[in-house]
Every structure is written in C-alpha cells, then in structure tokens.
C-alpha cells in the first residue's frame, strides 16, 4: 500500500517519508542481499530519525546533494549548484527535500513556498505531529 503522507513526529523523533509500494518493492528486489523484506526497506529508507536534520543548513545541503545524485542521477555540478542555492533558504525544512522523490516535486514545493500557497502542493501531504507544551509553573500562562 502506498503512503502519500510525510509525517514529522516529535513524539517518535522520526520522519516517515512518503513512498509508492511499487518503488519499495523494486528496491527490495534489486537489493535482496541488503534487505530481508519490503518492510525492512521501509524501515531503513523511509523512516528517518529527526536528529539527522538537527543542523538545518547542512541538512538542506546534504539532502539536496542526495536528491540530485541518488534519486535523479544528476551531475555533481548540478547537485552542488542547487545545494548551495538551497542551503540558506531558512523557510525550507530539509525533511521536505528528503521526502521529494525527484526535482520536479521539489520545484513544485519551492514554487508553492515562494507564493505562500502551500495548500497548492499536492505531490504528498505533510503532517507535523508536535508534542504539546506542558507548563510546569504554578501560575497560568499569559496568552494575551
């Protein structure tokens, strides 16, 4: 079954990347010496610890390089060019780059981000599971 939702879970401290079952199955069939099952591929390739994205600038750079070289099979020059362009885009979460299956998805996301119309991004859904803040002080928080 396909998963078309990027879930960023603070509670689990993991990002669950979207995938097409067909793609996962291809990875498994090409790498049976590396994975023991299709679920193993999902666990190792599509579930990523959030600490991998701890340093946003270097994460944007690394994830862009990975996208261009490993998913798009592009040149190192194209990878470096785009990585340098995106590394300081502070409004771009590096997990989004990791979740994109190709440059076209990333371009669509960047266009939506630039136009402040993320509701128009339809390549995959994005869900942030944020841990609620617990107030430990005796006085109530001032929301005014």
N, C-alpha and C positions, 0 to 999 in steps of 0.2 A: 504494500500500500504506500502511495506517495505521501510525503509530508510537505505541505506548501507553507509552513509557518516557521519563521525564525523566532525561537523563544530564547530570551536572555533572562535567566533565572538567578536572581541574587540569592535566593534561598538555597538552591543547589550549587551555586557558584559555577554554573555551566551555561554554555550557549549550545542550543540544539539547532543545528543548521537544517534548512530545507533540503529535500532531495527527492528525486524520482526513483522509484523502486527499480526501474529498468537500468538506471545508471549504477546503482549499488550492486545489482546482480552482475553487470558487466565487470565491475571492479573485482568482485569475488571470483568470477570465472577466469579472469586473467591472472589472478594472484592467489591461487589456492594454497600455495606454499606459505603465504603470509597471513591469511585469514582462515579461521576454522568454520565460519558460517557467514551468511548475509548479515545477520545481527552483529557479528563481530566487526564487519566493515562499518556498519552504522556507529557502533560504539567507539571505534578508533578514528574514524574520519569525519563523522558528522556531530559528535558530541565533544565540545572543546572546553577545557577549564577557563574560567574568566581571567585567571591570573596571566594567561597568555597575552591578554590585551591590556595589562596593567599600565604600561607606558604607551599612551595613545600615539604619540608622534612616531616612535619607532615601529609600533604595531601597524599603523597605516602604511608605512614604508614597506614593511615585511609582507603584509597581506597583499599589497598591490603587486609586488615582485612575484609572489606566489601565483596570483591570478593570471598575470600576463605570461609567465614562463610555463607554469604547470597546467593550467586549465586552458589557456589559449594557444600554447606552444609558440608564443611570440619571441621576438629577439630580446637579448639582454639590453640593447639600447632603448627599445620601446618600453621595456619594463622599468628601467632606471628613469627615463624621462617622465613617465606617468607617476612613478613613486615619489620623485622629487616634487612634482606638481601637487600631489595629494597629501603629502606628509604634514603640512601645516594647515590643512583645512580642518579647523577645530570643531566645526559643526558636523563633521563626518565621523561617525562611530566606526572604528576599524572592524568591528564584528560584521557590519553590513558588507564591507568589502569581502570578507571571508565567506559570507553567505551567498554572494553572487556567483552564479555558475559560469558567467562569461562577461566580457567587456560591455556587451550590449546592455545587460541588466544593470551594470554599474553606471553606464552612461544615462540610462533612464532614471535611475535613482538620483544621480547628481543633478539632472535637469529638474526633477521634482523638488529636490532640496533647494536649489538656487531660486526657484519660483515660489518657494514656501508653500508647495502644494503636494505634500507627501501622501495625501489621500488619493492622489492620482497614480501612485506607484502600485502596480498590480502584479509584478513578477512573483512576489511572495508576500505573505502577511508578516508583520513584525509585531511581536508581543513582548513587552518588558514586564517581568514578574518582580516587582520591587518589594523588598521586605519592609513592612510598616515600622515607622519610628516608635519606640517606646519611651515615654517620658518617665524618668526616674525621680524627678524633683517633686516635692510635695505640692508646690504651687502649680496651678493650671497654666498651660501655655497661653501666651497673649497672641491671638490671631488678628488683632486689629491693625 
